[in-house]
Amino acid sequence: MRIECQHRDEHSCRFVLSGALPSFANSVRRAMAAEVPKLAIDSVGIYDNTSGLYDEMLAHRLGLVPLRTEEGTYVPIRECTCEGQGCDRCTVSYTLSVEGPGMVWSRDLIPNDPEAAPASGDIPIVKLEKGQKVVIEARAILSTGKEHAKWQPTTVCGYKNYPRVSIDAHCDGCGACVDACPRRVLHLVGRKVEVDGERLEDCSLCRLCDKACLATGIGENSAILVGSEPDRFIFTVESDGAIPAPEILRQSISIIRARGEELSRALSEIAEG
């Protein structure tokens, strides 16, 4: 099994997973989306809210603001020694006090831990008119997307099978398939259709080239063979800013490895017992 990283920065990551079963590829996807822990606002105390949003709507918007999360800094509240009371090991507190006119931004959330500030300060929360005010205290805790979507560290997390496109020898080079391909994976070289290796990964397996070839009446079988590699997958991951995208991948692999080791130990105990 191998992972080839093609692109990575703080906000996105694209890589190719080779030598894996579809079930494992889906496990990686699920781990990145639902099992990597991050901080999110879970409870809000509203002292004053004369904005155009109900208290519940305001709390909902605050819960969806991505908060920077450093691995190992906080523990899940259910595992903390404070027994759910909330302490510096499991909880981050925020205050917000803004009076209109103007927009309330995520940068107005002031944390007691500067390292857990909002990932972006330019997220609008609510617009205030003259005389309107919002004063709140909020508490963020660590959890995972399995519990609620606000704890998902990814905005995009998906994969597709690695495409495989080949041209049969009975291709007459009419170019109909080239015109039909929306991703420009095929091109004409003289009177011969060839696959553009640099654009092959952009293929969506839509088979429009296949249909265009058959429509020309070349025969009962298309001259273009479109398929996919069963053990190779292209992943695209985008972070909401709370955790860098490459770090999400690393943590998800660690989670899968730890669960595999736990299963192996359990099976060994059963065999020995």
C-alpha positions in Angstrom: 0.0 0.0 0.0 1.4 3.4 -0.9 0.3 7.1 -0.7 1.6 9.5 -3.3 0.9 13.2 -2.4 0.4 15.3 -5.5 -0.6 18.6 -3.8 -0.7 19.9 -0.3 -1.1 23.1 1.5 -2.8 24.2 4.7 -6.2 24.1 3.2 -6.2 21.3 0.7 -4.5 18.0 -0.1 -4.7 15.7 -3.1 -3.1 12.2 -3.0 -3.2 8.8 -4.7 -3.8 5.7 -2.6 -2.4 2.6 -4.3 -2.6 -1.1 -3.5 -5.7 -0.8 -1.3 -9.2 -2.4 -1.3 -12.2 -0.1 -1.8 -13.3 -0.9 1.8 -10.0 0.5 3.1 -10.2 3.6 0.9 -13.7 4.3 2.4 -12.3 3.8 5.9 -9.7 6.5 5.2 -12.4 8.8 3.9 -14.7 8.2 7.0 -11.8 8.6 9.4 -10.8 12.0 7.9 -14.4 13.3 7.9 -15.8 11.8 11.1 -13.0 10.6 13.5 -10.3 13.3 13.6 -11.2 15.4 16.7 -11.4 19.1 16.6 -12.8 22.0 18.7 -16.2 23.5 18.2 -18.5 25.7 20.3 -20.9 23.4 22.1 -22.7 25.7 24.6 -23.6 29.4 24.5 -24.7 31.7 27.3 -26.5 34.7 25.8 -26.7 37.8 28.1 -28.0 40.2 25.5 -29.2 39.6 21.9 -31.3 42.3 20.2 -30.1 41.3 16.7 -32.3 40.1 13.9 -31.5 36.4 14.8 -33.2 34.3 17.4 -30.9 33.0 20.2 -31.0 29.5 18.7 -30.0 30.7 15.3 -27.1 32.8 16.7 -25.9 29.8 18.8 -26.1 27.6 15.7 -23.9 30.0 13.6 -21.4 30.2 16.4 -21.1 26.5 16.6 -20.2 26.3 12.9 -17.2 28.7 13.2 -14.0 26.7 12.7 -11.6 26.9 15.6 -7.9 26.2 15.4 -7.1 22.9 17.0 -3.7 21.7 17.9 -3.4 17.9 18.4 -2.8 16.9 22.0 -3.6 20.3 23.5 -7.1 19.3 24.8 -8.8 16.1 25.7 -12.4 15.1 25.1 -14.6 16.3 28.0 -15.9 12.8 28.7 -12.3 11.6 29.3 -11.3 14.6 31.4 -10.7 14.3 35.2 -13.1 17.2 35.8 -15.9 14.8 35.1 -17.7 17.0 32.6 -17.5 20.2 34.7 -15.2 21.9 32.2 -11.6 22.9 32.8 -8.5 24.2 31.0 -7.7 20.6 29.8 -10.9 20.0 28.0 -12.7 23.4 27.5 -12.0 26.7 25.8 -14.0 29.8 26.8 -14.9 32.6 24.5 -16.5 36.0 25.0 -18.2 38.3 22.4 -19.6 41.8 23.0 -20.5 43.9 20.0 -22.8 46.9 19.6 -24.2 48.1 16.2 -24.3 49.4 13.7 -22.0 46.9 11.9 -21.2 43.3 11.3 -20.3 40.8 14.0 -17.3 38.8 12.7 -15.7 35.6 13.9 -12.7 37.8 14.9 -14.9 39.3 17.6 -14.8 35.9 19.5 -12.1 36.4 22.1 -10.8 33.0 23.5 -9.1 32.5 26.8 -6.5 30.5 24.8 -5.1 32.5 21.8 -4.1 29.2 20.1 -7.7 28.2 19.8 -8.9 31.4 18.0 -11.2 31.1 15.0 -9.4 29.8 11.9 -10.6 32.8 10.0 -11.5 36.2 11.4 -13.6 37.1 8.3 -16.7 34.8 8.9 -19.8 37.0 9.3 -22.1 36.0 12.2 -24.8 38.6 12.3 -25.4 42.1 11.1 -26.4 44.7 13.8 -28.3 47.9 13.2 -28.0 51.0 15.3 -28.8 50.2 18.9 -28.7 46.5 18.5 -26.2 44.5 20.7 -24.9 40.9 21.1 -23.2 39.9 24.4 -22.4 36.2 24.8 -20.1 33.7 26.5 -19.4 30.4 24.8 -17.7 27.1 25.5 -15.9 24.9 23.0 -15.0 21.3 23.5 -13.2 18.6 21.6 -15.2 15.9 19.7 -15.6 14.3 16.3 -17.9 14.5 13.3 -19.5 11.2 14.4 -21.3 13.2 17.1 -22.2 16.3 15.0 -21.2 17.9 11.7 -19.8 21.0 13.4 -16.9 18.8 14.6 -16.0 17.7 11.0 -12.6 19.1 10.1 -13.2 18.7 6.4 -15.5 20.6 4.0 -14.6 18.3 1.1 -13.5 14.7 1.6 -13.9 12.2 -1.3 -12.2 9.9 -3.7 -12.7 8.3 -7.0 -11.2 5.2 -8.7 -8.1 6.0 -10.8 -9.2 6.1 -14.4 -7.8 3.9 -17.2 -8.4 4.9 -20.8 -6.9 3.2 -23.8 -7.4 3.5 -27.6 -8.1 0.3 -29.7 -6.2 -0.3 -32.9 -9.4 0.0 -35.0 -9.8 3.7 -34.2 -10.1 5.7 -37.4 -9.0 9.0 -35.9 -12.3 10.9 -36.7 -11.9 13.0 -33.5 -15.5 12.7 -32.4 -14.4 11.4 -29.0 -11.9 14.3 -28.6 -14.7 16.9 -29.1 -17.0 15.0 -26.7 -14.6 14.8 -23.8 -15.4 17.6 -21.3 -12.1 17.2 -19.4 -9.9 17.3 -22.5 -8.3 13.9 -21.7 -8.0 12.9 -25.3 -6.3 14.8 -28.2 -5.5 14.2 -31.8 -1.9 13.7 -33.0 -2.2 13.7 -36.8 -4.9 11.1 -37.5 -4.4 9.2 -34.3 -6.3 9.7 -31.0 -4.1 9.6 -27.9 -4.6 9.9 -24.2 -3.1 13.0 -22.5 -1.2 11.5 -19.6 -1.0 14.8 -17.8 -4.8 15.1 -17.8 -5.7 11.5 -17.3 -6.5 11.9 -13.6 -9.1 14.6 -14.5 -11.2 11.9 -16.3 -14.6 11.6 -14.6 -15.4 8.2 -16.2 -18.5 9.8 -17.8 -18.0 7.7 -21.0 -19.1 10.5 -23.3 -16.1 9.7 -25.5 -17.3 6.1 -25.7 -20.8 7.1 -26.7 -19.5 9.5 -29.3 -17.3 6.8 -30.8 -20.2 4.4 -31.1 -22.4 7.2 -32.7 -20.0 7.5 -35.6 -20.9 4.0 -36.7 -17.4 2.6 -36.4 -18.8 -0.8 -35.4 -20.6 -2.5 -32.6 -17.7 -2.0 -30.2 -16.2 1.4 -29.3 -12.5 2.1 -30.1 -12.1 3.7 -26.7 -11.9 1.5 -23.6 -12.8 3.4 -20.4 -12.4 1.8 -17.0 -10.7 2.2 -13.7 -8.0 0.5 -11.6 -9.7 -1.5 -8.8 -6.9 -0.9 -6.2 -6.0 2.7 -6.9 -7.9 5.9 -5.8 -7.5 9.6 -6.1 -8.4 11.5 -2.9 -9.3 15.2 -2.5 -9.5 16.7 0.9 -10.2 20.3 1.9 -10.0 21.6 5.5 -12.3 24.1 7.1 -9.1 25.7 8.6 -9.3 24.2 12.0 -6.6 21.6 11.2 -4.3 21.7 8.2 -5.4 19.2 5.5 -2.1 17.1 5.6 -2.5 16.8 9.3 -6.0 15.5 8.9 -4.7 12.8 6.7 -1.9 11.9 9.1 -4.2 11.7 12.1 -6.7 9.6 10.2 -4.0 7.1 9.3 -2.9 7.0 13.0 -6.5 6.3 14.1 -6.9 3.5 11.6 -3.5 2.0 12.6 -4.4 2.1 16.3 -7.8 0.4 15.7 -6.1 -2.3 13.6 -3.6 -3.0 16.4 -6.4 -3.1 19.0 -8.3 -5.6 16.8 -5.2 -7.7 16.4 -4.6 -7.8 20.2 -8.3 -8.8 20.7 -8.0 -11.6 18.2 -4.8 -12.8 19.8 -6.5 -12.9 23.2 -9.4 -14.9 21.8 -7.1 -17.4 20.1 -5.0 -17.8 23.3 -8.1 -18.1 25.5 
